[in-house]
Amino acid sequence: MTALIHHFDNVQDADSPLEIVPVAGRIGAEIRGVKLGGDLEPETIAAIRAALVRHKVIFFRNQTQLTDESHEEFAGLLGHPLAHPTVPVAEGSRFLLELDSKEGEAASAWHTDITFLPAFPEASILRALVIPPTGGDTLWANGAAAYADLPVPLKALAERLRAIHTNAYDYAAARPEASSEQIRRHREVFASTVYETEHPVVHVHPETGERVLLLGNFVKSFVGLNRDDSARIFTLLQDHITKAENTVRWRWAPGDVAIWDNRATQHRAIADFGKQRRQLRRATIAGQVPVGVDGSNSRALKPEPQPDLTAAE
């Protein structure tokens, strides 16, 4: 029997003006010869965006010229930046999120950024400041390749499912090694306002038309299923996303920048660096409400949407 071979086109676009070096077979590419900042020409920004959509995550080495200010200016060229809905911004910045892990803490569960909101970010821009000599790599996974690889019966199941995403997940269960202070901070800061959103499990990428599995650590349950059945189906589909063939791993150095298409990927940090310091800063770019295969949109559950009072005037 001949094995099916899928081609996910993680090769450089021959028409791109950029020097692009793919990193893994299905996701990820390094872009060389570009200095990021707020003064890039529109043609370069367009080429970076095209590479981002094509490769899902793109990497730039040695961007030590970036400051918080120029990081924010560059983000503004890619789209409309926004701050995290609950976590305070880094000191002195307008919307950068500080990721400063002094005790081995990192976002070590697979997730897509801020999916507990209906219009979650379309992209994130992460800049490395302090990196431990060993450990602290980040992994990304390709949700479009994962969907394409599903057997037909699982595709049909996934396309009919809708999932509840929330920031009020059980942090202690997800991070059994977490200290009481880390658990308290999660409850009092990250989940200070509880958000819940219902998303289609398969959404249609607004630029490529690809069908993408939308899951990750913020999933609480599936609509119409109990907790146990939700957990079993979640594990089944999530494991397809994060299998090794769909991933890329990046070994950070200070000054590196990673930009990922948050609509098509999941990511996780590897918390293997003990008490060494790991400091990065992230900008996020506003996205739009996802649309499922059946044409239905995501919808907010908590806080409850407010009625449009102007309609009655």
N, C-alpha and C positions, 0 to 999 in steps of 0.2 A: 504494500500500500504506500502510495506517495504522500508524504507529509505536506500539509498546507503551509505555505510560506507567505507571510504578510510583509509588505513593505510599507514602512511608516515615514518614509521620505525625510529622515533626519540627515540630509545631505545639503551642502551649500547650494543656494539658488545661484545658478550660473550668471544671472543678470544682476546680482547684488554688487554694489560698489565696495562692500566691506570685505575684509579678510576674516573669514569664518572657518573655524576648525571644529567640526562635530566632536563631542566628547564621548557619547555612548550611542548605541545603535538605534534607539527609539526616542531619545530625548536629550537635549542639552548641547550647547555649542559655545565655544570661546570666541569672542570677537577681539581682534588685535588691531593696534594702530589707531585707536580712538581715545581721546582724552575727554572724559565726560565733564559736563558743566552746563551753565545756563547760556552759553554763547554758541552752542552748536547750530549749524545751518539747518534749515527745514529739510533739505534733502537727506542729511545724515540722520535726523530724527526719524524720517519716514523709513529709511533703510533699517534702523534699529527696531522700529515697531514691526516691520515685515519679518525680520529675523526672529523676533520674540514670538510672534504668532506661529511661525514655521517650526521653531525648535523647542518651544514651550518654556525653556529657561535658558538665559544667556549670561555669560560670565565675562568680566573685564578685570584683568590683572593690573596692579600697580597704579591705582587711581588715587595716589596719596595727595594729589593736588586738591581733592575735594574737601571742602569744609561743610559744616552744617548748612550754611547759607547757600553754597553752590549746589549741594545735594538737593535742597528744596527747590532751587531755581531749575535744575535739570528735571526734577519730577514734574514741575509745572509745564515743561515742554512736551512731556509725554501724555499729559491729560490733566484732570482736575484733582489735585491732592486733597486728602481729607485726614483728619486726626482719628485716632482710635476712639470708639464711643464711650469707653469707660476708663481706660488707662491714661493718666496724665502724660502730656508730651515731655520730651527731653528738655531740660533746663535751657532756656534761651532760644528755643526753636519755635516754629509756628505749628508744625504738625508731625515732627519726627518722633517715632517711638523708640525709647531706649531699651535695648536688650542687654542687660549687664548681669552676667551670671557669675557671682563670686563664690558660690558654694556648690558648684556642679549642677545648678538648676538650668534647665533649658526646655524649650518646647519640644519634648522628645516623643510626643504622640503624633501620628500622622494626622494632618489637618489641612484644610483649605482656609485661608484667612477670612475671619469674620463672617462665616456663613450663617450665623445666627441673625443677621440682618437680611431683608429681602434683596436689596441691591448691594451685594457684597462687592469688595474691590475687584477691578479687572486686572490689576497688576500690583506687584510690590517690588521695591528697590531697596536692597539690603547692602549696607556698607560695613566692612570689617574695620574695627579700630584696634582692638587688642585680641590676639589669638593665642591660645596656649601652644607650647611647643609640640605637644602631641594631643590628639583627640579633638573633639568639637566640630567634626565634619557635619555637613548637611546633605540630606538626601531629598531628591524630588522624584515624583512618580507621574506618569502620563495617563490621565484618566480617559483620553480619547483612544489610545492604543488598547487600554484595558477593555473598554466597551467593544471595540472592533474584534477582539479575541474571544469574546464570550460565545459559548454555544448558543444556537438560535433559541432554544427554550428559555435560557437565562436572560437573553436580551428581551424576550417578550415579557418575562416577569418584571425585570428592572424597569422597563418602560411604563408599566402600569403602577409602580410604587411611588408613593410620596413619603418624605421623611421629615420629621420634626427636628430642627437644629436649635440648640440652646447654648448659652454661655454658662448656664447654671448646672453643669454636669458634675458628677461625683469626682472631685479633684483627688481626694484621698485614695479612692479606689484606682484611679488612673495612674497615680503617682504614689505607690505604697511606701516609697523611701522618703517622701516629703516630710519636712519638719513641721511642727505645729505652727511656726511663724509663716512658713510658705502657705499652709492651708488657710491660715487667717487672712493673709494678704489676698489670696485668690477670692475668698468670700467677700472681703470688704472693699476690694478694688475692682478686680476683673469682673465679678458678678454683682457689683454694687447696684446696678440696674439689670433686672432679668429680661433677656430678650428670647423670644421663640419665633421661629419662622418655619413655614411649611414649604419645602422645595420639592420639585420633581427629582427623582433619583437619576434620571437621564435627562439632561438638558441639551439644547441645541446651541452650539457655539455661535455667537452673533456675527463673527467675521468669517469663519471657515465653513460653517454649516456642519461641522463634525458633531456627532453625538458623543457626549462625555458623561461618565459616571460622576455624580456629585454626592460624595459621602464624607468621611473623615470623622475626627474625634468629637465634633460638636453634635453628631447625630444622637438623639435621645431615643427615638423609636420610629417605627413606620406606622402610617395612618391605617387603622383598621386591624392591626396586629397587636397581640399582647407582648409583654416584655421579653419572654423567653423566645418566642418565634422571631421577634425583631432582632434579638441578639444573634440567633443562628443565621438568619439571612444576611444581616450586616456583615458578619464574619466571612461568609461565603463570597459576597461581592467585594468587600474591602480587600480580601486576600488576592483577588484578581488584579486589583489596582497596584498593589505594592509588591508583586512578585518581581524578582531581580531583573528580569528582561525588560520591564517597563520603567526602570529607575536609572538615575545618574547620581553619583556621589562626588561632592566637591570638597577638596582639602583647602581650607582657607589660609590666606596670608594677609597680614595687615595691608589695607589699601584695596583689597579685592571688592568688587561689586557684583552682585547677582540680581538679575531682574527676571521675574517669572510671570507667566500668564496664569493668573489666579483662577481663571475660568476653566482651565484645562488640566490643572495639576493639583497634587497634594505635596506636602513637604514635612520633614521632621529633622530636628537637630539630634545629634548623637551625644548623649550626656555621659561621656566616658573620660572626662577631663578632671575629675576629682574636684579639688578646691582651687584649681588654677583659674585665673580670671579670663573671661570671654566676653568681650564688649562689642556690640554692633548697633547700628541705628538703621531704622526702616522707615521709608516713606511708602504710602499706599495711594493708589490712583482709583478714583471713584468708578464704579461699574454700573450696570443696569440690571433690572429685575430679570432673572432667567426665565426662559420659556421651555416648557416640556415638549416632548415629541407630539403630544396631542394638541399643542397650541395653548395650554393653560399656563398661567403665570404663577410664580411663587407668591406667597401672601404672609403678611405679618400676623402673628397670634398674640404676642406680648412684646411691649405694652400694647393694649388693645388699640387698633386704629381708631382715630377720632372721626366722628361724622363730619362731612363737608357742610358746614352751616350756611355757606354762601349759596348753596343750591336752593335753599328755601326762601331766599330773599327775593 
